[in-house]
Amino acid sequence: MEVHHHSHKPKNWKEYITEFLMLFAAVSMGFIAENIREKHIENERSEELMQAFITDVKENEKQLDSLITNNKRMASYYDSLAFNHGFVQKEIDLKELAETMDLWVYRFMNKKTIFEQMKSSGALRYIQDKEILNAILRYEENASLVEARSMIEIDNYNNEFRPAIANIFPLSFSKYLSDNVQKSLTKEDSVVHPGRYENYKYFSAQIKNELENTKLTLEQIKTLAKAWHFRQERISVGLRYQIKLREQGGELLKLIESKYKH
């Protein structure tokens, strides 16, 4: 029996080139499609991160608004005390001062959760706009500086200012509660300061008597005036940084929101 073998006609070089080009085009299209998909994912991720970052910056702005308002008031208050008692020889009414003296200290805490997340995960690379990226980096650098400055102020307050006035004022100055303060007390105050307000009822007469009869010397008043001056000075230094960061945050929000719009 005779076996017939089917012979194939050899391909010419044009057919090989055509197949190669088709295969190359298919692979290239696959790469292009994958790159488009990855680019889309990166854009979506960038959008999500920017919206979350905007929320952090806005929280900082609210915090700074409150901080600047309070620190402006405090700086003016201590500046007035320093002038009124540093250059005018007059007695200090300790009871009146105890009712009006503001001993609060205000701290700035940079909300940077999203920025730290972007930095640690390498997601900062998703931000293709270099102007925005550089603006974010500058903002975070200055926000960290303001936070550090705030901590320095608290350290100065606890280790220098409070000891300086504590060495001059009697204990009654710190224990005294004005009528307005007593009327505004809440249950939470009793929890935070257990026993203090009950004790005050028994010793209020002695506390008021000591405040009304304690007279500070001229040297003590001058020492207080210096302490008040340095307190005002340090508040004002921090305030300068806070105002600058507040303005920078506003500009950064405008820049980001102009690009990342819903």
Secondary structure, 3 states (H helix, E strand, C coil): CCCCCCCCCCCCHHHHHHHHHHHHHHHHHHHHHHHHHHHHHHHHHHHHHHHHHHHHHHHHHHHHHHHHHHHHHHHHHHHHHHHHHHCCCCCCCHHHHHHHCCCCCCCCCCCCHHHHHHHHHCHHHHCCCHHHHHHHHHHHHHHHHHHHHHHHHHHHHHHHHHHHHHCCCCHHHHHCCCHHHHHCCCHHHHHHCCCHHHHHHHHHHHHHHHHHHCCCCHHHHHHHHHHHHHHHHHHHHHHHHHHHHHHHHHHHHHHHHHHCCC
